[in-house]
Amino acid sequence: MPRHRHIVIATAVVACLTVAPGLAHAAGPGAATAPSAQPKPGKEAKTAGPIAPSALSTFQSPAEASVRQQDRSAAEGRQAAAAATANSSLAVGLHAETISAYSINLRTMLISDLAPLDLVIDWGDGTSDRYDGLNPGLSDRNHQYAKLGQYTVSVTVSDRSGGVSTNAVTLSTEGSEFTPYGPTRLLDTRDGTGAPAGRVQPWGETRVKIAGNGGIPAGVTAVALNLTAVEPGGAGHIIAYPGGTERPTTSNVNYVAGRTVPNLAIVPVGSDGYVNLANRGVGAVDLIADIAGYFTQNEAAGYTAVSPTRLVDTRDGTGTTRGQVPGWTSFSAQVTGRAGVPAGARAVALNVTVTDPNSDGHLTVYPGGGRAPSASNLNFYRGQTIANAVIVPVDAAGRIQVLNAADGASDVIVDVVGYYGDPGGSAYVAIEPLRLGDTRDSPNGGLPSQSYVYVDLSAGLPEYTGFVLNTTVTNTAADGHLTVFPDPNSLEQYYRGTNVWPAKPNASTLNWKAGDTVPNLVQANPGSHGIVDFWNASGGDIDLIIDMFGYYQNR
């Protein structure tokens, strides 16, 4: 009988998304249609820790920057002069903090020898608020913007005796939207593209220039990079992180000696315009970085998650001709108009899998009808089954093209998980990388065969519409795959024991052979209940590691 476990990460919004204690595991047998009564979440809790508020931005203008009003009429001149003398300390200090993709908190420090005070806040978007009868001191107010962008907030305080003082602060909303770009190769240490030629040494680093590189603008906040570790000399992993910041402890690409491994990463860009790539392994490795697009704090293309849906499977003819794709040939696939992806989508988020390849090679996914770029999305070995997340623009007809860049034929599977469409959709907020769960730390052991864990990411918070995660499986006892999908149950159903057994969709997130350690990025859809399921579709136990790198949020 199938079994399941639960990883419960309760969430709350306190100035930003906060992941509260705890990370709980509870096992119990269940029938295929509905599990038996299950323990309530919360036992064996492990604190996952908050999503760091430091990932959000602050802007300030001290009280000393306040300007006393000068444009008084002649009739009021004597009164204004008297007020200035009587209340020479009148000023307002401003501290603004982004608290979501579209919202800010504004803290005002009113300084005055007199009271009461009147306050007018011009939010810079054509709206303003007035507050009368205030006392000196601190106060906080929130404001939500209708559009992403840069705004100047102007605050005026007056003391009712003719004294008036104004201060202003310019800020940017936290959320970012996506612009497709490429796929284009930005880094290849094998030939010196984007960095000096030469393998990255054990425990060494290289970096890739993002902002200002080619047509990528300055001010880019994050970038979608397909990272490939080429023929590493030993086991290890790659960490991608923004230039000029402290290296995190999470991982983006896990590899073993001699195996070329790709993985998509959505990485914040440092203030210096770079992304650092750290080789945390015992052997040297070549690194490749191909860009799929970038994020900026302006309206571009917002994200919409869809239920994971299979678009293409050459094994049975879904979405294309049945049969393996011959070497060095490509096929097109219609994306828009299917699986909830509308006409007008600019790019799609996919999971692409190759299985039973007859030779080593790679897949390149690019806009339909175009010319294949010198970039790769998925590297494979003969006989291997491997998946990778892909973000790719669609052509005017809403199609993608998939090239089998290998001498031998391969089967190809394409699942869609979301799309980037018109401006004003869900905006992306990058966070300091956060490890949500690791079954290797659980006293209950790994995730059993044909079982799932559910992760509460945003229960009761519908404004959170997607999560950028990196999933890694290790200690794999048998061949299989992982499927990540929204849970049909609410937390209340789990608490009451009335939850139903989820129906696993015909889609996959990552694939492995027994003994493999395999990572893959997933843009997880939290569904209507804010809960995401991770299903072990294999004949043996696995250990599962889940890292979070950001989230998508509506107004």
PANUKE-552432 format. One line per field, with one value per residue: x, y, z of N, C-alpha, C in turn. Coordinates in steps of 0.2 Angstrom, whole numbers, m for minus. Layout:
BEGIN
n.east: [X  ...] $
n.north: [Y  ...] $
n.up: [Z  ...] $
ca.east: [X  ...] $
ca.north: [Y  ...] $
ca.up: [Z  ...] $
c.east: [X  ...] $
c.north: [Y  ...] $
c.up: [Z  ...] $
This chain:
BEGIN
n.east: [4  2  12  13  22  23  29  28  27  23  16  17  14  24  30  37  36  36  43  38  42  36  46  39  37  27  22  11  1  m9  m24  m26  m35  m39  m30  m28  m33  m23  m8  m8  0  15  23  39  46  55  64  63  66  66  61  73  72  81  83  74  71  77  75  79  78  85  79  86  87  75  65  61  46  45  38  28  14  14  6  6  19  25  19  23  37  37  33  43  53  47  46  57  63  55  52  54  58  61  59  58  52  52  39  33  30  24  21  24  31  30  39  37  46  41  47  45  42  30  13  m4  0  m1  m1  4  5  11  11  17  12  1  m9  m13  m12  m20  m17  m22  m20  m9  4  21  34  36  28  19  15  7  7  1  6  0  7  23  39  48  46  43  41  33  33  24  24  15  12  1  3  8  21  29  36  45  49  57  58  65  60  60  49  48  46  49  49  49  60  62  77  88  90  107  124  134  145  159  170  179  183  186  175  167  175  192  200  200  199  188  195  196  186  187  182  172  166  151  147  133  123  123  129  130  114  108  101  108  104  97  89  88  92  89  98  105  115  129  139  154  161  167  181  179  167  155  147  139  138  128  127  124  135  147  141  139  143  130  124  117  114  115  119  122  135  144  160  166  154  144  133  118  108  95  95  88  94  99  106  121  125  136  134  137  136  141  150  153  164  161  169  179  187  193  183  174  164  148  137  122  110  93  84  80  76  69  65  53  38  36  35  24  22  13  7  3  m6  5  7  8  15  22  27  37  37  24  18  12  8  17  26  25  39  56  67  77  95  103  92  77  61  45  34  17  13  6  m12  m14  m15  m18  m10  m11  m14  m2  6  23  34  38  38  45  47  59  63  74  75  81  92  102  115  128  124  116  101  93  83  72  64  50  53  64  82  94  102  119  119  114  102  100  110  116  119  123  109  104  92  86  81  78  74  67  66  59  57  42  38  29  18  16  25  37  54  63  79  88  104  114  122  114  97  84  71  60  52  41  35  24  24  21  19  25  18  7  11  10  6  10  23  41  50  66  74  85  94  86  85  72  69  76  77  87  90  80  73  64  69  71  61  48  45  33  27  22  27  20  21  18  17  11  m2  m18  m14  m17  m10  2  9  17  33  50  60  74  75  82  87  94  104  97  87  81  77  68  56  53  38  31  18  2  m6  m22  m29  m33  m25  m33  m41  m31  m27  m39  m40  m47  m43  m40  m33  m20  m21  m9  m1  2  16  33  47  60  72  79  92  95  105  109  113  103  99  86  78  62  48  36  19  7  m6  m24  m24  m11  m2  11  15  27  31  37  40  45  53  59  66  70  81  76  79  75  76  73  72  66  50  34  22  6  m3] $
n.north: [m6  12  24  39  54  69  85  99  116  129  145  163  181  193  207  202  187  174  159  149  139  122  109  95  78  64  47  36  22  21  19  18  27  34  40  32  37  50  56  72  87  93  86  81  93  104  118  128  141  159  167  177  194  203  201  209  227  243  260  277  293  305  315  327  330  336  350  366  374  387  394  404  415  433  439  430  429  435  427  414  416  418  406  398  402  399  385  378  365  357  344  329  312  299  282  269  253  238  227  217  211  221  231  243  248  263  272  285  298  310  326  339  354  357  352  348  339  339  328  324  312  310  297  296  290  296  296  300  302  309  314  319  329  323  317  321  309  291  282  270  266  257  254  250  248  249  246  239  248  263  275  292  296  309  318  329  339  348  361  368  381  388  383  372  358  347  331  319  303  292  277  259  247  230  218  209  208  197  196  188  181  176  158  161  159  164  160  150  140  132  137  150  159  173  172  169  156  139  126  127  126  114  119  132  147  155  168  176  189  198  210  223  215  212  214  215  224  237  236  225  212  198  183  170  156  143  131  121  108  102  87  84  82  76  72  84  100  114  131  145  162  179  192  200  196  186  169  156  141  132  122  122  114  97  85  71  62  64  65  74  87  96  111  121  138  151  166  179  194  202  218  222  218  205  186  174  159  145  132  118  106  91  90  98  107  111  125  130  143  147  159  162  172  187  197  212  227  232  233  219  204  195  181  166  152  135  119  105  98  86  90  85  69  58  44  40  48  59  76  77  68  51  41  39  54  57  58  74  81  91  95  103  110  114  126  137  139  127  117  127  138  153  161  174  172  175  167  151  140  125  107  97  81  68  52  35  38  35  38  49  66  82  92  106  119  130  145  142  138  145  147  135  140  142  134  125  114  102  90  73  56  40  29  35  42  58  74  92  108  121  137  146  156  158  157  168  160  153  142  130  124  109  102  88  86  75  60  49  43  48  48  60  70  83  93  106  119  132  150  165  180  194  210  214  203  190  194  192  188  188  178  176  161  147  132  121  108  92  76  68  72  68  58  48  44  42  46  35  23  26  36  52  69  83  100  114  129  142  142  149  161  168  177  173  165  156  146  146  133  122  105  90  74  60  45  35  21  14  15  29  43  60  69  85  94  103  101  94  95  104  113  111  100  90  92  87  75  72  72  68  56  61  63  59  68  65  69  74  79  77  64  48  36  21  24  37  54  68  84  96  111  118  126  128  126  132  130  130  129  132  122  111  95  82  69  53  43  29  13  12  18  36  50  66  83  100  116  134  148  159  168  170  183  190  206] $
n.up: [0  m3  5  15  20  30  27  36  34  42  38  38  37  41  39  29  19  31  37  49  64  62  55  51  53  49  48  40  35  21  10  m8  m12  m2  13  29  45  50  59  67  60  66  76  81  78  68  67  53  50  47  31  26  32  27  14  8  3  9  12  15  22  32  46  46  33  30  23  26  23  11  2  6  7  6  16  25  29  41  51  47  49  63  67  63  72  84  83  79  78  69  59  49  48  37  34  23  19  9  9  2  m15  m20  m11  2  18  27  38  49  57  67  72  83  93  96  97  92  77  59  45  29  16  1  m10  m22  m33  m38  m28  m11  7  22  38  54  69  76  87  91  86  82  69  59  42  29  11  m4  m21  m37  m49  m53  m50  m49  m36  m29  m13  m4  10  21  35  47  59  63  67  57  54  43  36  25  18  8  0  m12  m19  m24  m29  m23  m31  m46  m64  m78  m92  m107  m114  m125  m128  m123  m123  m109  m102  m102  m97  m103  m116  m113  m114  m107  m95  m89  m98  m92  m80  m65  m50  m36  m23  m27  m36  m49  m59  m67  m79  m78  m78  m90  m99  m116  m122  m109  m97  m85  m68  m67  m57  m55  m62  m75  m76  m85  m78  m81  m75  m81  m84  m70  m59  m47  m34  m29  m27  m35  m31  m34  m32  m28  m33  m23  m11  4  3  2  10  3  m12  m30  m41  m41  m42  m48  m50  m66  m73  m83  m78  m79  m73  m70  m63  m54  m50  m39  m44  m41  m33  m40  m53  m56  m55  m44  m45  m36  m34  m24  m21  m23  m34  m49  m61  m76  m81  m87  m92  m97  m102  m100  m97  m89  m74  m69  m59  m65  m75  m85  m90  m81  m70  m71  m63  m68  m67  m67  m82  m95  m111  m122  m127  m134  m134  m134  m143  m139  m142  m152  m166  m164  m158  m157  m157  m170  m171  m171  m176  m175  m167  m167  m155  m150  m138  m132  m130  m124  m110  m101  m105  m112  m128  m132  m122  m117  m113  m107  m93  m91  m89  m94  m101  m105  m111  m113  m122  m137  m138  m131  m128  m130  m126  m134  m131  m139  m146  m157  m174  m176  m177  m170  m155  m149  m137  m122  m114  m108  m104  m108  m105  m114  m113  m102  m91  m88  m81  m83  m78  m88  m95  m108  m122  m133  m150  m162  m165  m154  m151  m147  m150  m151  m150  m154  m150  m154  m159  m159  m158  m147  m134  m129  m117  m112  m100  m94  m82  m80  m86  m93  m95  m99  m93  m75  m69  m58  m48  m46  m31  m25  m12  2  1  7  17  16  20  24  23  27  39  47  60  56  45  27  12  9  m4  m17  m9  m2  3  11  9  18  11  9  15  17  12  m2  m11  m13  m26  m32  m30  m31  m31  m26  m29  m23  m24  m16  m10  m17  m18  m29  m47  m52  m51  m47  m43  m42  m36  m34  m18  m16  m4  11  25  36  33  34  48  53  49  38  25  8  m3  m14  m31  m42  m54  m72  m74  m72  m61  m58  m63  m59  m58  m49  m35  m39  m36  m38  m44  m47  m52  m48  m52  m41  m40  m28  m28  m23  m10  m4  m2  m6  m14  m14  m22  m22  m34  m36  m34  m22  m6  m4  0  2  m2  0  m6  m5  m16  m19  m22  m31  m32  m31  m31] $
ca.east: [0  6  12  15  24  21  33  23  30  18  19  14  17  26  34  38  34  40  42  38  42  42  47  37  37  23  21  5  m1  m15  m26  m24  m40  m39  m26  m31  m32  m16  m6  m8  7  18  27  46  46  62  64  66  69  62  64  77  70  87  82  70  75  76  76  78  80  85  75  90  86  69  66  56  42  47  33  22  12  17  2  8  26  26  16  28  43  36  32  50  57  44  46  63  65  50  56  51  63  58  62  54  54  47  36  30  32  20  19  30  30  33  40  39  48  40  50  42  42  23  8  m4  3  m5  4  1  9  10  14  21  8  m6  m13  m11  m16  m19  m18  m23  m20  m4  9  28  36  36  22  20  9  8  4  2  7  m4  12  30  42  51  42  46  36  35  29  24  21  14  11  m5  5  12  27  28  42  44  55  55  62  64  61  58  45  53  45  53  45  53  61  65  83  92  96  113  130  137  151  161  177  183  186  187  169  165  180  198  199  203  194  188  199  193  185  188  176  173  160  149  144  126  121  127  132  126  108  105  102  110  99  94  89  89  94  88  104  106  122  132  146  157  167  170  186  177  160  154  141  140  133  127  125  125  142  148  138  141  141  126  126  113  117  112  121  126  138  149  166  166  147  142  126  115  103  93  95  86  99  99  112  124  126  142  132  139  134  147  149  158  165  162  170  186  190  192  177  172  157  145  131  117  105  86  80  82  71  70  60  49  34  38  31  22  22  7  8  m2  m5  10  4  12  14  25  30  38  36  17  15  8  10  22  26  27  45  62  69  84  101  104  86  73  54  42  28  13  12  0  m18  m14  m13  m19  m6  m15  m11  1  12  30  39  35  42  45  52  61  66  77  75  84  96  106  122  129  123  112  95  93  76  72  58  49  54  70  89  96  108  125  117  111  97  100  116  114  124  119  105  102  85  88  77  80  69  69  62  61  52  39  37  23  13  16  28  45  58  68  84  92  111  117  122  109  90  82  64  59  46  40  29  23  22  19  21  26  13  7  14  5  5  14  30  46  54  71  76  91  92  83  84  66  68  81  75  93  90  74  73  60  73  70  54  47  43  26  24  23  27  17  24  14  21  7  m9  m21  m11  m17  m6  8  6  22  39  56  63  78  74  88  86  100  103  91  87  79  76  62  56  49  33  29  11  m2  m10  m29  m31  m32  m22  m39  m42  m25  m28  m45  m40  m52  m39  m40  m26  m19  m20  m2  m2  6  21  39  51  67  72  86  94  97  112  111  111  101  95  82  74  55  43  31  12  4  m13  m29  m23  m5  2  14  16  33  29  42  38  50  52  63  66  75  81  74  82  71  79  69  76  61  43  30  17  2  m5] $
ca.north: [0  18  28  46  58  76  90  105  122  134  152  169  187  198  212  198  180  171  152  148  132  118  105  89  71  59  42  32  18  23  16  21  32  39  37  31  43  52  61  79  90  97  82  81  99  106  125  130  148  164  170  183  201  207  200  215  233  248  267  282  300  307  321  332  332  340  357  371  377  394  397  407  422  439  440  425  430  436  421  409  418  417  399  395  403  395  377  377  358  354  340  322  307  294  275  265  246  234  221  212  212  228  235  246  251  269  274  292  301  317  330  345  356  359  347  343  340  337  325  323  308  309  291  296  286  299  295  303  302  315  312  325  328  318  319  319  302  286  279  266  265  253  256  245  251  245  244  239  253  268  281  296  297  315  319  336  339  355  362  372  388  391  379  367  355  342  327  314  297  288  269  254  241  224  213  210  204  193  197  182  183  170  156  163  157  169  158  143  140  127  141  157  163  176  171  166  148  135  123  129  122  112  125  139  151  160  173  178  195  198  217  226  210  211  218  214  231  238  236  218  210  191  180  163  153  135  130  114  106  98  82  86  78  72  73  90  104  121  136  151  167  186  195  204  194  180  163  153  134  128  120  123  109  92  81  66  62  62  65  81  88  103  112  128  142  158  168  186  197  207  225  223  215  198  180  170  151  142  124  115  99  89  90  103  106  116  127  133  146  149  163  161  178  191  200  219  230  236  229  216  198  192  174  162  144  130  112  102  95  84  93  81  62  55  37  38  52  65  82  77  62  45  38  43  59  55  63  81  84  94  95  109  108  119  127  141  136  120  116  133  143  157  165  180  171  177  162  146  136  118  102  93  75  64  45  30  40  29  41  55  72  87  95  113  121  137  147  138  140  149  144  133  143  138  134  118  114  96  85  66  50  35  25  39  46  64  80  98  114  125  143  147  160  155  161  171  155  150  136  129  119  105  99  82  87  69  56  44  45  49  50  67  72  90  95  113  121  139  154  172  183  201  214  215  196  188  197  188  191  183  178  173  154  144  125  120  102  87  70  65  74  66  52  43  41  45  46  28  21  28  40  59  73  89  106  120  135  148  141  155  167  167  181  169  160  151  146  144  128  117  98  86  67  56  39  32  14  11  20  32  50  64  73  90  97  106  97  95  96  110  111  109  93  86  92  84  68  71  73  63  54  65  60  61  70  62  73  73  85  75  57  46  29  19  26  43  60  72  90  100  117  117  132  125  129  130  128  134  128  134  116  107  88  80  62  48  38  24  6  12  25  41  56  72  90  105  123  139  153  165  166  174  186  195  212] $
ca.up: [0  m3  11  14  26  29  30  37  36  43  35  40  34  46  35  23  21  36  38  56  66  62  50  55  49  52  44  41  30  18  4  m14  m13  4  18  35  50  50  64  65  59  72  80  79  74  67  64  46  51  43  25  29  30  24  7  6  3  14  9  20  22  39  48  44  26  29  20  29  18  9  m3  10  4  10  22  30  31  48  55  46  53  70  68  63  78  90  82  75  77  65  54  48  46  33  33  20  18  5  13  m2  m21  m22  m5  7  25  28  45  49  64  68  77  84  99  97  95  87  70  53  41  22  13  m6  m12  m29  m38  m39  m22  m5  13  26  45  58  76  78  92  89  87  77  66  53  37  23  5  m10  m28  m43  m54  m51  m53  m44  m34  m24  m8  m1  16  23  42  49  66  64  69  51  53  38  34  20  16  2  m1  m18  m18  m29  m27  m22  m36  m53  m69  m82  m99  m110  m117  m127  m124  m125  m118  m106  m98  m104  m95  m108  m121  m111  m115  m101  m90  m91  m99  m87  m75  m59  m45  m30  m18  m30  m39  m55  m59  m74  m79  m81  m79  m95  m104  m122  m121  m103  m94  m78  m63  m67  m50  m55  m69  m75  m79  m85  m76  m82  m73  m86  m82  m64  m57  m41  m32  m26  m30  m37  m27  m38  m28  m31  m32  m17  m5  7  0  6  11  m1  m18  m36  m46  m38  m47  m46  m54  m73  m75  m84  m75  m79  m68  m70  m57  m54  m45  m38  m47  m36  m35  m45  m59  m57  m51  m42  m45  m32  m34  m18  m23  m22  m40  m54  m65  m81  m80  m93  m90  m103  m99  m103  m96  m83  m70  m67  m55  m69  m78  m91  m90  m75  m70  m69  m63  m70  m65  m71  m88  m101  m117  m127  m125  m140  m133  m136  m148  m136  m144  m158  m169  m160  m160  m154  m161  m173  m169  m175  m179  m170  m168  m164  m151  m149  m131  m131  m131  m121  m102  m97  m107  m117  m133  m130  m117  m120  m112  m103  m88  m93  m86  m100  m99  m111  m109  m117  m128  m140  m138  m127  m131  m126  m129  m134  m132  m141  m149  m163  m181  m176  m178  m164  m153  m146  m129  m121  m108  m104  m106  m106  m107  m117  m108  m96  m90  m84  m83  m81  m79  m94  m97  m115  m126  m138  m156  m163  m165  m147  m152  m145  m154  m147  m154  m151  m152  m152  m164  m158  m156  m140  m132  m126  m113  m110  m95  m93  m76  m79  m91  m92  m100  m99  m87  m70  m66  m52  m48  m42  m26  m23  m5  4  0  13  16  19  23  22  26  30  46  51  64  53  39  20  10  6  m11  m18  m4  m3  8  9  12  18  9  9  17  19  9  m9  m15  m15  m32  m35  m27  m34  m26  m29  m26  m24  m21  m14  m7  m20  m18  m35  m52  m52  m53  m42  m46  m38  m38  m28  m14  m16  3  15  31  41  32  37  55  55  46  32  19  3  m6  m20  m38  m45  m62  m77  m75  m68  m60  m59  m64  m57  m58  m42  m32  m41  m33  m44  m42  m52  m50  m49  m50  m38  m39  m22  m29  m20  m2  m2  0  m12  m13  m17  m23  m23  m39  m37  m30  m16  m2  m6  4  m2  0  m3  m5  m8  m18  m21  m23  m35  m28  m33  m27] $
c.east: [4  6  14  18  22  27  29  27  25  21  14  17  18  32  36  36  39  38  43  40  36  41  45  36  32  21  14  3  m8  m18  m25  m29  m40  m35  m30  m30  m25  m14  m6  m1  9  23  34  48  54  61  67  69  65  65  67  74  75  86  78  73  73  78  75  81  79  81  79  89  79  70  60  53  44  42  27  20  14  13  4  15  28  24  21  35  43  36  39  54  54  45  52  65  60  53  52  56  59  62  57  57  49  45  33  32  29  20  25  27  34  33  42  41  47  43  47  42  34  19  1  m1  m1  1  0  7  7  14  18  18  1  m10  m9  m15  m15  m21  m17  m22  m15  1  16  30  36  29  23  14  11  4  6  1  3  1  19  33  46  47  45  40  38  30  30  21  20  11  5  m3  9  18  25  35  41  50  53  60  60  65  59  54  50  52  48  49  51  54  65  72  87  87  102  118  133  144  152  169  182  186  187  181  167  169  186  197  203  198  194  190  194  192  186  181  178  166  158  145  137  124  126  131  128  120  105  106  105  104  95  94  90  90  92  94  104  113  124  139  148  162  171  175  184  170  160  147  143  135  133  124  127  132  142  144  141  139  136  128  122  117  112  113  125  129  143  155  164  159  145  134  124  110  101  93  92  90  99  106  115  124  131  140  134  135  140  145  155  158  166  163  178  190  189  186  176  165  155  139  128  111  98  82  82  76  73  64  55  44  36  33  30  21  15  8  2  m1  0  6  9  10  16  28  31  37  29  14  11  12  15  21  28  34  51  64  76  89  101  98  82  65  51  36  24  12  6  m7  m19  m12  m14  m15  m9  m11  m8  6  18  35  36  40  40  49  53  65  68  77  77  87  101  114  122  127  119  106  96  86  76  66  57  50  61  76  91  102  113  124  114  107  98  105  114  120  119  115  102  95  87  83  80  74  72  64  64  55  49  39  31  17  12  19  35  48  63  73  88  99  115  117  117  102  89  74  65  52  46  34  29  21  20  21  22  22  13  9  8  3  9  21  35  50  60  72  83  90  91  82  77  65  74  79  81  93  84  75  69  64  70  62  53  44  35  23  25  24  23  20  19  18  17  0  m12  m19  m11  m13  0  6  11  29  44  60  69  77  80  86  93  99  97  92  85  78  69  62  52  44  31  23  7  m6  m18  m32  m29  m28  m27  m41  m37  m26  m34  m45  m45  m49  m40  m33  m25  m19  m14  m3  3  12  27  43  58  67  79  86  96  104  114  109  109  97  91  78  67  52  37  24  9  m3  m18  m28  m16  0  4  16  22  32  35  40  43  49  56  63  71  76  80  76  78  74  74  74  72  54  40  24  13  1  m10] $
c.north: [6  21  35  49  65  80  97  111  128  141  157  175  192  202  208  191  177  163  150  140  128  113  98  84  67  54  38  28  21  19  20  27  37  36  36  37  44  57  68  82  93  93  82  87  101  113  126  137  153  165  177  190  205  206  206  221  238  255  272  289  303  314  327  334  335  347  361  374  385  398  400  414  427  440  435  425  430  430  415  410  416  410  395  396  399  387  376  370  354  350  333  318  302  287  271  258  242  228  216  214  219  233  237  247  257  271  281  294  308  320  337  347  358  353  351  344  337  334  323  318  308  303  290  292  289  299  298  302  307  312  318  324  323  321  317  312  297  284  276  266  261  256  251  249  246  243  244  245  257  273  285  298  304  316  326  336  347  356  366  379  391  387  373  364  349  338  322  309  294  281  265  249  235  219  214  205  202  196  191  185  177  164  158  161  163  167  151  143  136  131  148  162  166  176  168  158  144  132  126  124  120  118  132  142  154  164  174  184  195  205  220  222  210  216  218  221  231  238  230  215  202  189  172  160  145  134  122  113  101  93  84  80  74  74  80  93  111  126  142  156  174  189  200  202  188  174  159  145  130  127  121  117  104  88  76  66  60  63  73  82  95  104  120  131  149  161  176  189  202  214  227  221  208  193  176  163  148  134  121  108  98  89  96  102  112  118  131  137  149  153  162  167  181  194  207  221  234  231  226  210  195  185  171  155  141  123  109  97  92  87  88  74  58  47  35  43  58  72  83  70  57  42  42  48  58  60  69  83  87  94  101  106  114  120  131  138  129  121  123  139  147  160  172  178  172  171  157  142  129  114  97  87  71  57  40  33  35  32  46  61  77  89  102  115  128  139  143  141  144  144  142  137  139  138  127  119  108  92  78  62  45  31  29  42  52  70  86  103  118  131  145  151  156  159  164  167  152  143  136  124  115  101  94  83  81  65  51  47  45  50  56  68  79  91  103  114  128  143  161  176  191  204  214  208  196  191  192  192  186  184  176  165  151  136  124  113  97  81  66  67  72  59  46  41  45  44  39  28  23  32  48  63  80  95  112  126  142  147  148  162  167  171  178  164  155  151  143  139  124  110  94  79  64  50  35  25  10  17  23  39  53  68  78  93  99  101  98  96  102  108  108  102  88  86  87  76  66  72  67  62  58  61  63  62  66  67  72  79  83  67  55  38  27  21  33  49  65  78  92  106  115  124  129  129  127  129  133  134  130  129  113  100  87  72  58  42  33  18  6  18  29  46  62  79  95  112  128  145  160  163  172  177  191  201  210] $
c.up: [0  3  10  21  24  32  30  39  36  41  38  37  40  43  29  24  26  37  45  58  64  56  53  50  53  47  45  35  27  12  m2  m15  m8  10  24  39  51  56  62  64  66  76  77  75  73  64  58  46  46  36  27  27  26  17  4  7  8  10  14  19  29  40  46  37  25  27  23  23  17  5  1  7  9  16  27  32  38  53  54  50  60  72  68  69  84  89  77  73  72  60  54  45  42  33  30  19  14  9  9  m9  m23  m17  m1  13  25  35  45  56  64  74  77  91  101  94  95  80  65  48  34  18  5  m8  m18  m34  m40  m33  m16  1  18  33  50  65  79  83  89  90  81  75  60  49  31  17  0  m17  m33  m48  m50  m54  m47  m43  m29  m19  m5  5  19  30  43  56  68  66  63  50  48  36  30  19  11  2  m8  m17  m24  m26  m27  m28  m42  m57  m74  m89  m102  m114  m119  m129  m127  m120  m116  m103  m101  m102  m99  m113  m119  m112  m108  m95  m93  m92  m94  m82  m68  m54  m39  m25  m21  m33  m46  m55  m67  m74  m82  m83  m84  m100  m110  m121  m114  m99  m87  m74  m63  m60  m50  m62  m69  m79  m79  m84  m78  m80  m78  m84  m76  m62  m50  m39  m28  m28  m31  m33  m32  m33  m30  m29  m26  m11  m2  4  4  6  7  m8  m24  m41  m42  m43  m44  m51  m61  m76  m77  m82  m76  m74  m69  m64  m58  m48  m45  m41  m42  m38  m40  m52  m61  m53  m50  m43  m42  m33  m27  m19  m22  m28  m44  m59  m70  m80  m86  m90  m96  m100  m103  m102  m90  m80  m68  m63  m59  m72  m84  m92  m84  m76  m68  m69  m65  m67  m69  m76  m93  m107  m123  m123  m131  m140  m135  m141  m145  m138  m150  m161  m164  m163  m158  m159  m163  m171  m174  m179  m173  m172  m165  m160  m149  m141  m129  m133  m128  m114  m99  m99  m113  m122  m130  m124  m121  m119  m108  m99  m89  m89  m92  m98  m105  m108  m115  m123  m130  m140  m133  m131  m127  m130  m129  m136  m134  m144  m156  m169  m181  m177  m171  m162  m151  m139  m128  m115  m104  m107  m103  m108  m110  m112  m102  m96  m86  m86  m81  m83  m84  m94  m104  m118  m131  m144  m157  m163  m159  m147  m149  m150  m150  m151  m150  m154  m150  m158  m164  m157  m149  m139  m128  m123  m111  m106  m94  m86  m75  m85  m89  m97  m99  m93  m82  m67  m60  m53  m44  m37  m24  m15  m4  4  7  12  20  23  20  26  29  38  50  54  61  47  32  18  6  m1  m11  m12  m6  3  6  13  12  17  10  11  20  16  1  m13  m17  m20  m35  m31  m31  m29  m30  m25  m28  m20  m21  m11  m10  m21  m25  m40  m50  m53  m47  m45  m40  m40  m32  m25  m15  m9  6  21  36  39  35  45  57  53  41  25  14  0  m13  m26  m41  m52  m66  m79  m70  m67  m61  m59  m62  m58  m51  m40  m34  m36  m38  m41  m48  m49  m52  m47  m48  m38  m33  m22  m24  m12  0  0  m6  m10  m17  m17  m25  m28  m41  m33  m24  m12  m5  0  m1  2  m3  m1  m8  m10  m19  m21  m28  m31  m32  m29  m21] $
